[in-house]
Amino acid sequence: MTADQLRDSFTGFFAERGHTVVPSASLIPHDPTVMFNVAGMVPFKSYFVGDEQAPYDRAVSSQKCARAGGKHNDLDDVGRTKRHLVFFEMLGNFSFGDYFKTDAIPWSWELMTSDPSQGGWGFDGDQLWVTVHETDDEAEQIWHEQVGVPMERIQRLGDKDNYWQMGDTGPCGPCSEIHIDRGAAFGPDGGPLNDPAGDRFMEIWNLVFMQFNQASDGTRTPLPTPSIDTGAGLERILTLKQGVDSVWETDLMQPMIDVAQSLTGKRYLVGDYDDRDSFGLRVLAEHARSGAMLVNDGVFPSNEARGYVLRRIIRRAVRFAYLLGTDKLVMPTLTETAIGVMANAYPDLRKNQDFIVNVIANEEERFRHTLKNGLSILDGELSDGDGGDKKELSGSTAFLLHDTYGFPLELTQEIASERSVEVDLEGFRSEMTAQRERAKASAKGAVDDATLGGYREIVEQFGVTDFVGYTDDESESRVLAVIDGPDADDGSATVEIFLDRTPFYAESGGQVGDTGTIVTETGRAEVLDTTFALPQLRRHTARVVEGTVTAGQTATATIDIDRRNQIRRNHTGTHLLHHALRVVLGDHVKQAGSHVGPDRLRFDFSHYDAVTPEQIAEIEKIANTETLTNEPTRAFETTKDEAEALGAIAFFGDKYGDIVRVLEAGSTVELCGGTHVKATGDIGTVKVVSESSIGSNLRRIEAVTGEASVALLQHDEALIADVAGLVGTGADDVLGGVQRKLDEIKSLNDEIKSLRSQIAMGRATEIAAIANDGVVVTRVDGLAPGDLRELAIAVRQQPNVDLVVLIGETSTGGVTLVAAVPPNSDKPASALLKDAAKAVGGGGGGKGDIATAGGKNPDGITEALGLAAAAIPAFLGE
């Protein structure tokens, strides 16, 4: 019996018994709780739980299933065992409140044991064993009394083996399984109860009796309409029907095994699960079939969710092909073979064959580019240098393979485990966390793994961006991809546009990214910024302002030329400023960062002291001498060694390979990948606007050039004119006018101080009149702290006054406390305020005869006065 015949016999048997034959649903489920359809009942789940009314009472299907990724994952076991597959088919018959155990059980036995000429499978009933749930007397009775299975071949098992639940709540019920005894060669006797691995007593059919509803507290109540859900693995039954030992020798898998042998030149050893080559051939066969079925159902290789699983499946196969010694593509031929095997059951495979093969072939081509280097690195890292293997692979190496070579962590783990080497997962996670933190700390470009994977796909498919912006301000380009971008600063939506060639400079080396427009026949986008998504892959963050821009279109990409010119002036100006700093301050000056925008330039550098105004003037003079000479600049590419021989200085922020870009501008020779003016005179005037410290031995200087320097001079002239007008003088005498105003202000302040002293003396006489035995403790509001202190001193100077404590609310809402004691006192005045200050939520003090304190709580002033008064007896020694 072939696979096609087996599938047809199952659906035909139940169609004759009133079941609607339902075509297989897609591998991509509507159920969000699973990544793929992992069982035959998943497409019918909404009927079982009551979310939808089933359009039929009975159904039968052969459902495509995949178990890889998430909690249902057999991927790592593929090739290692006789039965594990990623893709498989589940034969199932279903009742939605129609029939129940008394029909389902006998039908399963009838199909299993009846003669093939009557549509059955012809298994020997004496080889079949049955398990039921330990509480299911009804099922046991039907199996024994109605079907005739001897009691010695019926075994009861618990919840782990024979009870099915859809989830923590919802439909559930006991199940009953049919097992076949494969003989003494596969293990000891004793039935399924004594064969948990199922090697001898293989499970081939599971009948689920959905008869309860489980509540959140675990209680179960009978369902009003019990239902049936069965599942029989097509590949397992096919193994038995074709008389072979494993799924690998069936007509579903053997054709791919044969092609894999032909492609690799390796021989497949049937039943040998220790042979490395045979293991690899099984992986190739299974993954070609799984890949074809997944792509046909709309799954595409990517770095997230289902796409990530497919990518891992394909790359795992390619990696085994590589280890089997073939450098040529293997997946296209294997995929075509798999399509031929499966197309009778799923005709759309043949219709989509070219597309499926191309998708998988492209993924193999991309991965082969990185696989060789990655495997070489991993092999070297796994070796201990003495011919053996290390005990552990470092997390940093695993991360390098993941981040640079596109190796999934699972692939690295699998390769390492085959050599009994553990991977430092904690170290890997630490590296991953550090990378994410670096991305967050960056001003731009913080992306998640899924987005990063999308960028890598663009590079793998199209290569990096051809930058033409050194010579061209506009280019005809092809749109490679358009993906959703982050919201703009104003909250509007953006997209990220990728082109095959671009004049847009991507932010690097301190120079900001270009802005401009990208125009196609259907739309126009304003480019807000240009950055690197990956090395040499330029990302145009844009706002679509007209129509649409889509991948595959021809586009005209044009930079904002005026803005670029301003940036050019500032960037070349930065180089001249760097040179001048080294001349004036010394060769120890090294760049520590920069920002080159259209409005100004910023240059961070190492230096141990503040730059004096005289030094800044000299720096400006040197830089502007260079601009006035108006010498042509020269930017060219050469080897790094040649650049060093020319005396070129590396500029901060750029990464340099063997070929570097050198800028010669005036007296400077530096490595720089930025855009620059054609002659130093194009810079205009270099004007420093600020110099400051940004850390220990680190300084920052900011400057403007060109139009911005003219605007600064105009601004300063206008400011001087305004100041001159305010002080009543001409611009040429503004300093004299300001000095005269300052002298006038000083004279007025002296007069105010004198008047305050006179006022204080007047109030001092008034306050002294309330003294009691030479002590004054009172409240005075509305004075500034200094004025209250002067008043306290004036009160103490009055006849018959020895101790003074004044507390009051200031005009700003705070509290001031002042204490004054005799100058010859052996105790400090602060002793009188210690507790009082706490009452107003403050503190203060002093060691002499005058003490002040402050507070924040005016409501505590009354209490503070009482505490100050209470402190006086102890202060006087009474």
C-alpha positions in Angstrom: 0.0 0.0 0.0 1.4 3.4 -1.0 1.1 6.5 1.0 -1.5 7.8 -1.5 -3.5 4.6 -1.2 -3.3 4.6 2.6 -4.6 8.2 2.8 -7.4 7.5 0.3 -8.4 4.3 2.2 -8.8 6.1 5.4 -10.9 9.0 4.1 -12.9 6.6 1.9 -13.7 4.3 4.8 -15.2 7.1 6.9 -16.9 8.8 3.9 -18.8 5.5 3.5 -20.0 6.0 7.1 -21.4 9.5 6.6 -18.3 11.6 7.2 -17.6 14.7 5.1 -14.2 14.5 3.6 -12.5 17.8 4.6 -9.3 18.9 2.7 -6.3 19.5 4.9 -6.1 23.0 6.3 -2.9 25.1 5.8 0.1 24.5 8.1 -0.5 28.0 9.3 -3.2 27.8 11.9 -5.9 30.3 12.8 -5.4 29.3 16.4 -2.9 31.9 17.9 -1.8 29.5 20.6 0.2 27.3 18.3 2.8 28.2 15.7 1.7 25.5 13.2 -1.1 23.0 13.0 0.3 20.4 15.3 -2.5 17.9 15.3 -5.5 16.9 13.1 -8.0 18.4 15.4 -6.5 22.0 15.5 -8.5 23.2 12.4 -11.7 21.9 14.1 -10.9 23.4 17.6 -13.5 26.2 17.3 -16.2 23.6 16.7 -15.2 21.6 19.7 -15.1 24.5 22.1 -18.4 25.9 20.7 -17.0 29.2 19.2 -18.5 28.1 15.8 -21.2 25.8 14.7 -19.7 22.9 12.7 -21.1 22.8 9.1 -21.2 19.0 9.4 -21.8 16.5 12.2 -19.1 14.1 11.0 -15.8 14.8 9.3 -12.7 13.0 8.1 -9.3 14.5 7.0 -5.7 13.9 6.4 -4.3 17.0 8.0 -0.8 18.5 7.3 1.0 19.0 10.6 4.4 20.5 11.6 6.1 20.3 15.0 9.0 22.6 15.2 9.3 25.7 17.3 7.4 26.5 20.5 6.3 23.8 22.9 5.7 21.3 20.0 9.2 20.8 18.7 10.6 17.6 17.1 13.2 19.4 15.0 16.2 18.4 17.0 15.2 14.7 16.9 14.9 14.5 13.1 17.4 12.0 11.8 18.2 10.6 15.2 15.2 8.3 15.6 13.1 6.0 13.4 9.9 8.1 13.6 10.5 11.8 14.4 9.6 14.2 11.6 9.0 18.0 11.4 6.3 17.5 8.8 3.8 14.7 9.0 0.2 13.9 8.3 -2.5 13.0 10.9 -5.4 10.9 9.8 -8.5 11.7 11.8 -12.3 11.1 12.0 -14.4 13.6 14.1 -17.8 13.7 15.6 -19.3 17.0 16.7 -21.9 15.9 19.1 -23.1 13.1 16.8 -21.7 9.6 17.5 -19.6 8.6 20.5 -17.6 5.6 21.9 -20.0 2.8 20.8 -19.4 3.8 17.1 -15.9 5.2 17.2 -14.2 2.2 18.8 -15.7 -0.5 16.6 -15.0 1.5 13.4 -11.4 1.9 14.3 -11.0 -1.8 14.8 -12.9 -2.6 11.6 -10.6 -0.4 9.6 -7.5 -1.7 11.2 -8.3 -5.4 10.9 -10.7 -5.9 7.9 -9.4 -7.3 4.6 -7.8 -4.8 2.2 -10.3 -6.0 -0.4 -13.0 -4.6 1.8 -11.2 -1.3 2.3 -9.4 -2.3 5.5 -5.8 -2.3 6.4 -5.6 -6.0 7.2 -3.6 -5.9 10.5 -3.7 -9.1 12.6 -6.0 -8.5 15.5 -3.9 -10.7 17.7 -1.0 -8.2 17.4 -3.1 -5.3 18.5 -3.2 -4.0 22.1 -5.5 -1.4 23.6 -5.0 1.1 26.4 -7.9 3.0 28.2 -8.0 5.5 30.9 -7.9 4.0 34.4 -11.5 5.3 35.1 -13.0 4.5 31.7 -15.1 1.3 32.3 -17.3 2.1 29.3 -14.4 2.0 26.8 -13.0 -1.1 28.3 -16.3 -2.8 28.1 -16.8 -1.8 24.4 -13.4 -3.1 23.5 -13.9 -6.4 25.2 -17.5 -7.2 24.8 -18.5 -5.5 21.5 -15.2 -5.7 19.6 -13.9 -8.9 21.2 -10.4 -7.8 22.4 -9.2 -10.2 25.1 -8.9 -8.6 28.6 -5.2 -9.5 28.7 -4.5 -7.1 25.8 -6.4 -4.2 27.4 -4.4 -2.1 29.8 -5.5 0.9 32.0 -3.2 3.9 32.2 -3.4 7.2 34.0 -3.8 10.9 33.1 -0.3 11.2 31.6 -0.9 8.6 28.9 -4.6 8.3 28.4 -6.3 11.6 29.2 -6.6 14.5 26.8 -7.1 18.2 27.6 -7.4 21.1 25.2 -6.0 23.4 27.8 -6.3 24.3 31.5 -10.0 24.8 30.9 -12.4 23.6 28.3 -13.3 20.3 26.7 -11.4 17.2 27.9 -11.8 13.5 28.3 -10.3 10.1 28.5 -8.7 8.6 25.4 -8.0 5.1 24.2 -5.0 4.1 22.1 -4.4 1.2 19.7 -0.8 -0.3 19.8 0.7 -2.9 17.6 3.1 -5.5 18.9 6.1 -5.5 16.5 7.6 -8.6 18.0 10.3 -9.8 20.4 13.1 -8.2 18.2 11.9 -4.8 19.4 11.9 -5.4 23.2 10.4 -7.5 26.0 6.8 -8.6 26.2 4.3 -7.0 28.7 2.2 -4.6 26.6 2.3 -0.8 26.4 2.3 -0.5 30.1 5.8 -2.0 30.2 7.1 -0.2 27.1 7.0 3.5 27.7 9.3 4.2 24.7 6.9 2.4 22.4 9.6 0.6 20.5 7.9 -2.8 20.6 4.3 -1.8 21.3 4.0 1.2 18.9 1.0 3.5 19.3 -0.8 3.9 15.9 -4.2 5.4 16.7 -5.5 7.6 19.5 -9.3 8.0 20.1 -10.2 11.0 22.3 -13.6 11.0 24.0 -14.4 14.6 24.7 -17.1 14.2 27.4 -16.3 16.8 30.1 -15.7 20.5 30.5 -13.0 21.5 32.9 -13.4 24.6 35.0 -10.6 26.9 36.2 -10.8 25.2 39.7 -10.1 21.8 38.1 -13.7 20.4 38.4 -15.1 18.6 35.5 -18.8 18.5 34.4 -20.3 16.3 31.6 -20.7 18.0 28.2 -24.2 18.0 26.9 -23.0 16.6 23.5 -19.9 14.5 23.8 -17.6 14.5 20.7 -15.0 12.3 19.1 -11.5 13.4 18.0 -9.1 10.7 16.6 -5.6 10.8 15.3 -3.6 8.2 13.4 -0.1 9.0 12.1 0.0 8.3 8.4 3.8 7.8 8.4 3.7 5.3 11.3 1.0 3.2 9.8 2.7 3.4 6.4 5.8 2.0 8.0 3.9 -1.1 9.1 1.9 -1.5 5.9 5.1 -1.4 3.8 6.9 -3.8 6.1 9.9 -1.5 6.8 11.7 -0.6 10.1 11.3 3.2 10.0 9.7 6.1 8.2 12.9 6.6 6.2 12.4 3.4 4.1 8.8 4.3 3.1 7.8 5.6 -0.3 7.3 9.0 1.3 11.0 9.4 2.3 13.0 6.8 0.3 13.0 8.9 -2.9 14.6 11.8 -1.1 17.1 9.5 0.5 18.1 8.2 -2.9 18.5 11.7 -4.4 20.5 12.8 -1.3 22.9 9.8 -1.9 23.3 10.8 -5.5 23.9 14.5 -4.7 26.5 13.8 -2.0 28.0 10.6 -3.1 27.4 9.1 0.3 25.8 5.7 1.0 22.8 5.3 3.2 23.0 2.4 5.7 19.5 1.3 6.5 18.8 1.0 10.3 22.2 2.4 11.3 21.6 5.3 13.6 25.2 5.7 14.6 26.5 6.3 11.1 27.2 10.0 10.6 26.5 10.0 6.8 23.2 8.2 7.1 22.1 10.7 9.8 22.9 13.6 7.5 21.0 12.0 4.5 17.9 11.5 6.7 18.1 15.2 7.7 18.3 16.2 4.0 15.4 14.1 3.0 13.1 15.2 5.8 14.0 18.9 5.7 13.5 19.1 1.9 9.9 17.8 2.3 9.2 20.0 5.3 10.6 23.0 3.6 8.5 22.5 0.5 5.3 22.0 2.4 5.9 25.1 4.6 6.8 27.4 1.6 3.8 26.1 -0.3 1.6 27.2 2.6 3.0 30.7 2.7 5.9 30.5 5.2 9.1 32.3 4.1 12.6 32.3 5.6 13.1 35.1 8.1 14.4 35.7 11.6 11.1 35.6 13.4 8.3 33.1 14.3 7.5 30.6 11.6 10.0 32.1 9.1 12.7 31.5 11.7 11.7 27.9 12.0 11.8 27.4 8.2 15.1 29.2 8.0 16.5 26.9 10.6 15.2 23.8 8.8 16.8 24.8 5.5 20.1 25.9 7.1 20.3 22.7 9.1 19.9 20.7 5.9 22.5 22.9 4.1 24.9 22.5 7.0 24.6 18.7 6.8 25.1 18.8 3.0 28.3 20.8 3.6 29.5 18.2 6.1 28.7 15.4 3.7 31.2 17.0 1.4 29.2 18.7 -1.3 29.7 22.3 -2.2 27.0 22.5 -4.8 23.4 23.3 -4.2 21.4 20.3 -3.0 18.1 21.7 -1.8 16.6 22.6 -5.3 16.8 19.0 -6.5 15.7 17.5 -3.2 12.8 19.9 -3.1 11.7 19.0 -6.6 11.8 15.3 -5.6 9.7 16.0 -2.5 7.1 17.9 -4.5 6.9 14.9 -6.9 6.3 12.6 -4.0 3.6 14.8 -2.4 1.9 16.3 -5.4 -0.7 13.6 -5.9 -2.2 14.4 -2.5 -1.5 18.2 -2.8 -1.7 19.2 -6.4 -0.9 22.9 -5.7 2.6 21.8 -4.9 3.2 21.1 -8.6 1.5 24.4 -9.6 3.8 26.3 -7.2 6.9 24.2 -7.9 9.1 26.9 -9.5 8.3 29.4 -6.7 8.9 26.9 -3.9 12.2 25.7 -5.4 13.4 29.3 -5.9 12.7 30.4 -2.3 14.5 27.4 -0.9 17.4 27.7 -3.4 17.9 31.4 -2.6 18.0 30.6 1.1 20.6 27.9 0.5 22.7 30.2 -1.6 22.7 32.9 1.0 23.6 30.6 3.8 26.4 28.9 2.0 28.2 32.2 1.7 28.5 32.4 5.4 28.5 28.8 6.4 32.1 28.0 5.4 33.6 30.8 7.4 31.3 30.2 10.4 32.0 26.5 10.5 35.7 27.1 10.2 35.6 29.5 13.2 33.5 27.2 15.2 35.7 24.2 14.5 38.7 26.1 15.6 37.0 27.3 18.8 35.8 23.8 19.7 39.4 22.4 19.4 41.6 22.6 22.5 44.7 22.8 20.4 46.0 19.3 21.4 43.9 17.3 19.1 40.9 17.1 21.4 37.9 19.2 22.1 37.2 21.8 24.7 34.7 21.1 27.5 32.9 24.5 26.9 32.4 26.9 24.0 32.5 30.5 25.2 29.4 32.7 25.0 31.3 35.4 23.1 32.1 32.9 20.3 28.5 31.7 20.2 27.4 35.3 20.0 30.0 36.1 17.2 28.6 33.2 15.2 25.0 34.4 15.8 25.6 38.1 15.2 28.1 38.0 12.3 27.6 34.8 10.5 23.8 34.3 11.0 24.2 31.1 13.0 21.2 30.4 15.2 22.3 29.6 18.7 20.5 26.3 18.4 22.7 25.3 15.4 25.9 26.2 17.4 24.6 24.1 20.3 23.8 21.2 18.0 27.3 21.2 16.4 28.9 21.5 19.8 26.8 18.8 21.4 27.9 16.3 18.7 31.4 16.8 20.1 30.2 16.7 23.7 31.0 20.4 24.2 28.7 22.6 26.3 27.9 26.2 25.1 28.2 28.9 27.7 24.6 30.1 27.5 24.9 32.6 30.3 27.9 34.2 28.5 25.9 34.3 25.2 22.9 36.0 26.9 25.3 38.5 28.5 26.7 39.4 25.1 23.2 39.7 23.7 22.2 41.9 26.5 25.3 44.1 26.1 24.5 44.5 22.4 21.0 45.6 23.1 22.2 48.1 25.7 24.7 49.5 23.2 21.9 49.9 20.7 19.7 51.6 23.3 22.5 54.0 24.2 23.0 54.9 20.5 21.2 57.9 19.3 19.7 56.0 16.4 19.3 52.4 15.2 18.0 50.5 18.3 16.4 47.5 16.7 15.1 44.2 17.8 16.3 40.8 16.5 13.4 40.4 14.0 14.2 43.8 12.4 17.9 43.0 12.3 17.1 39.7 10.6 15.1 41.6 7.9 18.1 43.9 7.2 20.3 40.8 6.8 17.8 39.4 4.3 18.2 42.5 2.2 21.9 42.1 2.2 21.8 38.4 1.4 19.4 38.9 -1.5 20.7 42.2 -3.0 24.0 43.0 -1.5 25.1 46.3 0.1 24.2 49.8 -1.2 26.3 51.4 -3.9 27.1 54.9 -2.6 27.6 57.5 -5.4 27.3 60.6 -3.2 31.0 61.5 -3.4 30.4 62.6 -7.0 26.6 62.7 -7.6 23.8 64.6 -5.8 21.2 62.6 -7.7 20.9 59.0 -8.9 18.5 56.7 -10.7 18.0 53.8 -8.4 15.9 50.7 -7.8 13.8 50.4 -4.7 14.9 47.1 -3.0 12.6 47.1 0.1 10.2 49.4 1.9 9.4 48.5 5.6 7.7 50.3 8.4 9.9 52.6 10.4 9.7 54.3 13.8 7.5 57.3 14.3 9.0 60.7 13.5 9.6 63.3 16.1 6.2 64.9 15.4 4.5 61.5 15.7 3.9 60.9 12.0 4.5 57.5 10.5 7.7 56.8 8.6 9.1 54.0 6.3 12.6 52.7 5.8 13.5 52.7 2.1 16.4 50.6 0.7 17.9 51.4 -2.7 20.5 49.6 -4.8 22.5 52.8 -5.2 22.2 56.2 -3.5 23.7 59.6 -3.3 22.5 59.9 0.3 25.4 59.9 2.9 24.6 57.7 5.9 25.5 59.0 9.3 29.0 58.0 10.3 32.3 59.4 11.4 30.4 62.2 13.2 28.7 63.4 9.9 24.9 63.4 10.0 22.9 61.6 7.4 21.6 63.4 4.3 18.0 64.4 3.7 16.2 64.9 0.4 13.6 63.1 -1.7 13.0 59.7 -3.3 10.5 59.9 -6.2 8.9 57.1 -8.2 6.2 57.1 -10.8 3.6 56.4 -8.1 4.8 58.4 -5.1 7.2 60.8 -3.4 8.9 60.4 -0.1 10.8 63.0 2.0 13.9 61.5 3.4 14.3 62.6 7.0 17.5 60.8 7.8 20.0 58.4 6.3 21.8 55.8 8.5 23.4 52.4 8.3 21.0 49.5 9.0 24.0 47.2 8.7 27.6 47.9 7.5 27.3 49.4 4.0 23.5 48.9 3.9 22.1 52.4 3.8 18.6 53.0 5.3 16.6 56.0 4.2 14.1 56.9 6.9 11.4 58.8 5.1 7.8 60.1 5.2 5.7 59.3 2.2 4.0 62.6 1.2 2.4 61.6 -2.1 1.1 58.3 -3.3 3.0 55.1 -2.6 6.6 53.9 -2.9 7.0 50.2 -3.3 9.8 47.6 -3.8 10.9 47.0 -7.4 10.2 50.5 -8.6 12.7 52.8 -10.3 13.3 55.9 -8.2 15.1 59.2 -8.5 17.0 59.8 -5.3 18.0 63.5 -4.8 19.8 64.9 -1.7 19.1 68.3 -0.2 22.1 70.0 -1.9 22.1 73.2 0.1 22.1 71.2 3.3 24.8 68.9 2.0 27.0 71.9 1.1 26.6 73.3 4.7 27.6 69.9 6.0 30.6 69.7 3.7 31.9 73.1 4.9 31.6 72.0 8.5 33.2 68.7 8.0 36.3 70.0 6.2 36.3 72.8 8.8 36.5 70.1 11.5 39.7 68.8 10.0 41.2 72.3 9.9 40.2 72.9 13.5 41.7 69.6 14.5 45.0 70.6 12.9 44.9 74.0 14.6 44.3 72.5 18.0 47.3 70.2 17.6 49.5 73.2 16.6 48.4 75.4 19.5 47.9 72.9 22.3 50.3 70.1 21.3 50.4 66.7 19.6 48.8 65.1 22.7 45.4 66.4 21.4 43.5 63.5 20.0 39.9 63.5 18.7 37.4 61.8 21.1 34.3 62.4 19.1 32.6 64.8 16.7 29.3 65.9 15.3 29.1 67.5 11.9 25.7 68.9 11.0 24.5 71.7 8.6 24.3 74.3 11.4 27.5 73.8 13.3 30.4 71.4 14.1 31.4 69.9 17.4 34.8 68.5 18.2 35.7 66.6 21.4 39.4 66.2 22.2 41.8 65.2 24.9 43.4 68.0 26.8 44.3 68.6 30.4 43.2 72.2 30.9 40.8 74.8 29.7 41.6 76.5 26.4 42.3 80.2 27.1 40.7 83.0 25.0 44.1 83.8 23.6 44.6 80.2 22.5 41.1 80.1 20.9 42.0 83.3 19.0 45.2 81.6 17.7 43.3 78.4 16.8 40.8 80.5 14.8 43.7 82.4 13.1 45.4 79.2 11.9 42.2 77.6 10.6 41.1 80.8 8.7 44.6 81.2 7.2 44.0 77.7 5.7 40.6 78.8 4.3 42.0 82.1 2.9 44.7 80.2 0.9 41.8 78.5 -0.9 43.9 75.4 -1.8 42.1 72.5 -3.5 41.3 69.6 -1.4 41.9 66.0 -2.5 40.0 62.9 -1.4 41.3 59.6 -2.7 41.4 55.9 -1.8 44.6 54.1 -1.1 46.0 51.3 1.0 46.0 51.7 4.7 49.8 51.3 4.8 50.3 54.0 2.1 48.0 56.3 4.0 50.1 55.9 7.1 53.2 56.5 5.1 51.6 59.8 4.0 51.2 60.7 7.7 47.4 60.4 7.6 45.7 60.6 11.0 42.7 58.3 11.7 39.5 60.2 12.3 37.1 59.2 15.1 34.1 57.1 14.3 35.1 55.4 11.0 36.1 51.8 10.6 39.0 51.2 8.2 39.8 48.2 6.1 42.8 47.6 3.9 41.5 50.3 1.5 40.9 53.6 3.1 39.8 57.1 2.0 42.2 59.9 2.6 41.4 63.7 2.8 44.1 66.2 2.1 42.9 69.7 3.0 45.4 72.5 3.5 48.0 71.3 6.0 45.9 68.3 7.1 46.1 64.7 6.0 43.5 62.4 7.6 41.5 59.3 7.1 37.9 60.2 6.5 35.0 58.7 4.7 32.9 61.9 4.9 31.9 64.4 2.2 34.1 67.6 1.8 34.4 70.8 -0.1 36.5 71.1 -3.3 38.7 73.9 -1.9 39.4 75.2 1.6 38.0 78.6 0.6 34.6 77.0 0.2 34.5 76.7 4.0 34.2 80.5 4.5 35.1 81.7 8.0 35.7 79.3 10.9 34.4 80.8 14.1 34.6 79.1 17.5 31.4 79.7 19.5 32.2 77.7 22.7 34.8 75.7 24.6 34.0 73.6 27.7 34.9 70.6 29.8 32.9 67.3 29.2 34.9 65.1 31.6 38.3 64.5 33.1 40.9 65.7 30.5 38.2 65.9 27.8 37.2 69.2 26.2 34.6 70.2 23.7 34.8 73.0 21.2 32.0 74.1 18.9 32.3 76.2 15.8 30.4 77.4 12.8 31.5 78.0 9.2 30.2 79.6 6.0 26.7 81.1 6.1 26.4 80.2 9.8 29.5 82.2 10.7 28.1 85.2 8.8 24.8 84.8 10.6 26.7 84.7 13.9 28.6 87.9 13.2 25.3 89.6 12.2 23.7 88.4 15.4 26.6 89.7 17.5 26.5 93.1 15.8 22.7 93.4 16.4 23.3 92.3 20.0 26.0 95.0 20.6 23.7 97.6 19.0 20.9 96.6 21.4 23.2 96.8 24.4 24.5 100.2 23.3 21.0 101.4 23.0 20.1 100.2 26.5 23.1 101.9 28.1 22.6 105.1 26.1 25.8 105.1 24.0 27.1 104.3 20.5 28.3 100.8 19.5 31.9 102.0 19.4 31.7 103.0 23.1 29.5 100.2 24.4 32.1 99.0 26.9 32.4 102.4 28.4 28.7 102.8 28.6 28.3 99.4 30.3 31.1 100.3 32.8 29.3 103.5 33.7 26.1 101.6 34.3 27.9 99.1 36.5 29.4 101.9 38.6 25.9 103.5 38.9 24.4 100.2 40.1 27.2 99.7 42.7 26.5 103.2 44.1 22.8 102.5 44.3 23.5 99.1 46.1 25.7 100.8 48.6 22.9 103.4 49.2 20.3 100.6 49.7 22.5 98.8 52.2 22.9 102.0 54.2 19.2 102.5 54.2 18.5 99.0 55.3 21.0 99.4 58.2 19.1 102.5 59.3 15.8 100.7 59.1 17.2 97.8 61.1 18.4 100.2 63.8 15.0 101.8 64.0 13.3 98.4 64.4 16.0 97.2 66.8 14.9 99.8 69.4 11.3 98.7 69.0 12.1 95.0 69.4 14.6 95.6 72.3 11.7 97.1 74.3 10.1 93.6 74.7 13.3 92.1 76.3 12.7 90.1 79.5 15.7 89.9 81.7 17.9 90.7 78.7 16.4 88.0 76.5 14.5 88.6 73.2 12.7 85.8 71.4 10.3 86.9 68.8 8.9 86.5 65.2 9.9 88.9 62.4 8.5 88.1 58.9 9.3 89.5 55.5 13.0 90.0 55.7 15.7 88.3 53.7 18.1 86.1 55.7 20.9 88.6 55.6 18.6 91.5 56.7 17.3 89.4 59.6 20.8 88.7 60.7 21.7 92.4 60.7 18.6 93.1 62.7 19.5 90.5 65.3 22.9 92.1 65.7 21.4 95.6 66.0 19.0 94.3 68.7 21.8 92.7 70.7 23.6 96.1 70.7 20.7 97.7 72.5 21.1 98.5 76.2 19.9 95.7 78.6 19.9 93.0 75.8 22.1 89.9 76.0 20.4 87.2 74.0 18.4 87.5 70.8 16.5 84.9 68.8 14.6 86.0 65.7 12.6 83.6 63.5 10.5 84.7 60.6 9.0 83.7 57.2 10.8 85.1 54.2 9.2 86.7 51.2 9.8 83.5 49.2 8.0 81.2 51.7 11.0 79.8 53.6 12.0 80.3 57.2 15.1 82.1 58.7 16.3 81.6 62.2 19.0 83.9 63.8 20.5 83.8 67.3 22.9 86.3 68.7 24.7 86.0 72.1 27.4 88.0 73.9 30.7 87.9 72.0 32.4 86.7 75.2 30.0 83.8 75.7 31.6 80.4 76.3 28.7 78.7 74.4 27.9 79.1 70.7 24.7 80.8 69.6 23.8 77.7 67.5 22.9 75.9 70.7 19.7 78.0 70.9 18.7 77.0 67.3 19.4 73.2 67.3 15.9 72.0 68.2 14.1 75.1 66.8 15.4 74.5 63.3 14.1 70.9 63.3 10.6 72.3 64.0 10.6 74.2 60.7 12.2 71.3 58.8 15.6 72.7 58.5 19.1 73.1 60.0 22.1 75.3 60.2 24.5 76.6 62.8 27.8 78.3 63.5 30.5 78.2 66.2 30.5 81.9 67.2 28.3 84.4 68.8 26.0 84.7 65.7 24.2 81.6 64.3 21.8 81.3 61.4 19.6 78.5 60.2 16.9 77.9 57.5 13.8 75.9 57.2 11.0 75.0 54.7 7.9 74.9 57.0 6.5 78.2 58.2 3.7 76.4 60.0 6.3 75.3 62.6 7.5 78.8 63.5 5.4 79.0 66.7 6.8 75.7 67.9 10.3 76.8 66.9 10.0 80.0 69.0 8.9 77.9 72.0 11.8 75.5 71.6 14.3 78.4 71.3 12.9 79.9 74.5 13.1 76.6 76.3 16.8 76.3 75.4 17.8 79.6 77.0 17.8 78.5 80.7 20.2 75.7 80.0 22.3 78.0 77.9 22.5 80.5 80.8 23.3 77.6 83.2 20.1 78.1 85.2 
